[in-house]
């Protein structure tokens, strides 16, 4: 490999092929207690460590290389479209993208939420050639629909639309849980009147006039699967 191929990518959020080829990086993945994997730009698997193979409940001896999500004999294959979408987002934006996937995990097939962070993978020419993912169990409870039913789902930590400000998105999150304005105010450390003003502006931007209409708007835009990243801390339970 020539000197140019040993150059590290200038994007601080990327991981170069050179770092993958280093013994230390391979050792980290192989010996990690967390799930690690690599995909190419077509979302075909290049690598999974043993923890990841077990976490995804793939058959012993299953050859993951070259497979798409939908080609894997596991329940999570149904989320292939969602996973592929986030792979492309990671590559296009050249930055880390995180999601929360609630599905059947492990050999015991327990329905649990996992925090999955994807990182763009570069070659020596600073060209994005795929993604690296890391998954770890997340101890938390989200919307009531996930608390009570825990139906398989993929939650996103990047807003699916750019219509709302960061603070408005915080309110959007709590409005979907049908929380009283006073409770939202306490959670966000603002006044009851301030929450009311945010709510009016949010409804105006969404073009709705009631909470039920707003929830429908959120389902149509994907906001019903969005959680502000600031509210999520792996290992910390929140309601």
Secondary structure, DSSP 4 states (H G I P E B T S, - for coil): --GGGGPPPS-TT-EEHHHHHSHHHHHHHHH-SSEEEEEETTS-EEEE-HHHHHHTTPPTT---TT--GGGSSSGGGGGHHHHHHHHHHHHHHTS-EEEEEEEEETTTTEEEEEEEEEEEEE-TTS-EEEEEEEEEE-----SHHHHHT--SEEEESS-S-SSS-HHHHHHHHHHTTT--HHHHHHHHTS-HHHHHHHHHHHHHHHT-SSHHHHHHHHHHHTGGGB--GGG--TT----
